[in-house]
């Protein structure tokens, strides 16, 4: 079903029409115009799927896209230029450079939780790097998925960009094609399927997954600031964020103070969250039931109520769940925040080691020694000190996971590099030849080789 689209994109790519700077800029300008003209409709569609307010949709979905486009437009010309590299002893007479080359036809598979940003951000990157793209938006966020599919296909010729919101049945056919790069954002379980499909064609992959991202609150932390920023980071999109604080690990000496501050901030930022019209809902019944099941036999510090009919769960704090419980074994992806305590480095590490290499790590402390220790000794995709979420908003730094939380990175030039192949090119003169490299290796040449050995 999708092979004709793939073949037409492959043929179009081979015409080199996507290579010029102007062609790339025109493509991302079309995308920018699509976002601007249909901003109201996009926000309304997201509200229908997730009950997310227009303000939150703009801040978390549309603003990052506009910022990325502005940044790429400013720097794309320089990124496309061949970069000269220093000479080595072996290439002393040659010039060496690296040229970024588009990979070809890429597949972008986006999730439902940030359906606009996570579909269009990698698309912006793929187009700026000179590729063609097939975009699979999530069918779970059905309103925005259908609208994005319609808008993308109205905006672009299918030989350059084609979008679909097919379900699992047809997705298998889409995934079987020999893409030149595969970009996926979603769960580790589906990430394994993506990687397996890519392996059949030796297709390179970028996987943006997730994991259990901790918020570590040390004894010297500013408790009020920590509570305010953790509550905000967890509350975004009702906790349905891959880099949301998944659980809190707090020094036992300040645990009670932190819990009080967290409850105060929940009531301030998300008052009556169960009935709050601006507090998003859980995407569907399956995820709602999964989250409710996590609360069984748990000690609830705050919240714990839910509305089955509307798929809403109150912002909930859970007291010291077992590390063996589903709540601490799986990424929560909802408004449930476990609070665990530690008393020394060993107990802190035992909690963190249960879920290694999270996509994000959040550390709250005033001591530089604490910052240095945690940042150097722990594995994670990215981190924020005395903050949550905001480490991903700048296009000047990479965003990506490690281990179970993903592989590869993007944003800004890192996106351009992800969707490009770096071609090394050496240019050797004909007026000079290093005779020593050619056999036979005579006594005279062996003496020259001895000299080289001393030089390297």
Order of alpha helices (4+ residues) and beta strands (2+ residues): alpha-alpha-alpha-alpha-alpha-beta-beta-beta-alpha-beta-alpha-beta-alpha-beta-alpha-beta-beta-alpha-beta-alpha-alpha-beta-beta-beta-beta-alpha-beta-alpha-beta-alpha-beta-beta-beta-beta-alpha-beta-alpha
